[in-house]
């Protein structure tokens, strides 16, 4: 597995390396849609627009963990206006759109590098896995089209926009 190391923490006898993988941006929306070649191929009312990026080293287990978190994340208002409800609680829709550009590295030069993005075949497989699992767990799931030139329209509700990524710590003994 190739993971993007984002930091190293050293203690007396152990060294921890922190790796980042799989990214998403969640936007709470009043409505959202995606078009390909002028045709609406996915559309929801109130719910979450999910921009999803698979990176090198991502697995089905990581995708499943991310989906579970998204479905339970309390970012919808309750009767008192507090963010206490999940997309499941409010019976909102999910519009899942593949977005490999979330893997962009802009540290060097003026042109983003996408070397951490999963290879296209693996990215498609993970995206399709995520969508299949979402459809099993949630009643309203719409999608974009992987690798297509898409036009995404949305009305951001709040606005509430939340970046989500998972990290993993690996420990190594130091002598």
PyMOL commands that set and color helices and strands:
alter all, ss='L'
color gray80, all
select helices_A, chain A and resi 60-72+100-103+120-137
alter helices_A, ss='H'
color red, helices_A
select strands_A, chain A and resi 4-10+14-36+39-44+47-53+76-77+83-85+93-98+141-143+150-173
alter strands_A, ss='S'
color yellow, strands_A
deselect
rebuild
show_as cartoon
